[in-house]
Amino acid sequence: MKIKIVTPYKIMEFSNAKILVFKTVEGEMGVLDKRAPLIAKLAVTDVRIKTDDGEEKYRVVDGFIHCDGNSNVTILTEEVGKPEEFDPHKYLGDGISSGKAD
């Protein structure tokens, strides 16, 4: 299965994925090769890509996923990177107002 993660700043491609696991706004899903076509809205989520060589994990920020039913998966998102590179307060909220009270 071919996976392409597209942001305004870069494109990441994976050509030998066995399974893709992610969360949509409706819940967690997994995609296998030649899955029925799918379009879904993503949550802020870690995307796990499993291959014969192991597993890679990337965090995506919102966006959409499209599976065409012919072994091609495209994720459109505003940002992607390793989970440890993200500030959890930026996207998940910390309950603190950013404005100053005077």
C-alpha positions as CSV (number, residue, x, y, z in Angstrom):
1,M,0.0,0.0,0.0
2,K,1.3,3.5,-0.9
3,I,0.8,6.3,1.6
4,K,1.3,9.9,0.9
5,I,1.1,12.6,3.7
6,V,0.8,16.1,2.2
7,T,1.2,19.4,4.0
8,P,1.6,22.9,2.6
9,Y,5.3,22.6,3.3
10,K,6.3,19.0,2.5
11,I,5.2,15.6,1.1
12,M,6.1,12.3,2.8
13,E,5.8,9.0,0.9
14,F,5.8,5.4,2.1
15,S,5.6,2.7,-0.6
16,N,5.4,-0.6,1.4
17,A,2.9,-0.2,4.2
18,K,1.0,-3.2,5.5
19,I,-1.4,-1.3,7.8
20,L,-2.2,2.3,8.7
21,V,-3.7,3.2,12.0
22,F,-5.1,6.6,12.9
23,K,-8.0,8.5,14.7
24,T,-10.8,10.2,12.9
25,V,-13.3,12.6,14.6
26,E,-15.5,9.5,14.9
27,G,-12.9,7.1,16.5
28,E,-9.8,5.0,15.7
29,M,-9.5,3.1,12.4
30,G,-7.1,0.9,10.6
31,V,-6.6,0.6,6.9
32,L,-5.3,-2.5,5.1
33,D,-4.3,-2.9,1.5
34,K,-7.1,-2.6,-1.1
35,R,-9.6,-1.3,1.4
36,A,-13.0,-0.1,0.1
37,P,-12.8,3.7,-0.7
38,L,-12.9,6.0,2.3
39,I,-12.8,9.7,3.0
40,A,-12.7,10.8,6.7
41,K,-12.0,13.8,8.8
42,L,-8.9,13.3,11.0
43,A,-8.5,14.4,14.6
44,V,-5.1,15.6,16.0
45,T,-3.7,12.1,16.0
46,D,-0.6,9.8,15.8
47,V,-0.6,7.9,12.5
48,R,1.1,4.5,12.8
49,I,2.5,3.0,9.6
50,K,3.4,-0.6,9.9
51,T,5.8,-2.2,7.3
52,D,7.8,-5.4,7.1
53,D,10.6,-3.5,8.7
54,G,8.7,-2.3,11.8
55,E,6.5,0.6,12.7
56,E,6.8,4.4,12.1
57,K,4.8,7.0,14.0
58,Y,4.0,10.5,12.9
59,R,1.6,13.1,14.4
60,V,-0.8,14.9,12.1
61,V,-2.8,18.0,12.9
62,D,-6.4,17.7,11.7
63,G,-7.0,17.2,7.9
64,F,-8.5,14.5,5.9
65,I,-7.7,10.9,4.8
66,H,-8.6,9.4,1.4
67,C,-8.3,5.7,0.5
68,D,-9.0,5.1,-3.2
69,G,-9.5,1.3,-3.0
70,N,-6.5,0.6,-5.2
71,S,-3.7,0.6,-2.5
72,N,-3.3,4.4,-2.4
73,V,-3.9,6.4,0.7
74,T,-3.5,10.2,0.9
75,I,-3.5,12.3,4.1
76,L,-4.0,16.0,3.7
77,T,-3.0,17.9,6.9
78,E,-1.6,21.3,8.0
79,E,1.4,19.8,9.9
80,V,3.2,16.4,10.3
81,G,6.2,15.4,12.3
82,K,7.4,13.0,15.0
83,P,5.2,13.1,18.1
84,E,8.1,14.2,20.3
85,E,8.5,17.4,18.2
86,F,5.0,18.7,19.0
87,D,4.1,21.0,22.0
88,P,1.1,19.3,23.5
89,H,-0.4,22.6,24.6
90,K,-0.4,24.0,21.1
91,Y,-3.1,21.7,19.6
92,L,-4.6,19.9,22.5
93,G,-5.2,23.0,24.7
94,D,-4.0,23.6,28.2
95,G,-6.9,25.5,29.6
96,I,-4.9,28.7,30.0
97,S,-5.9,31.9,28.4
98,S,-3.2,33.5,26.2
99,G,-4.4,37.0,27.0
100,K,-3.3,39.2,29.9
101,A,-5.8,40.4,32.5
102,D,-5.3,44.0,33.6
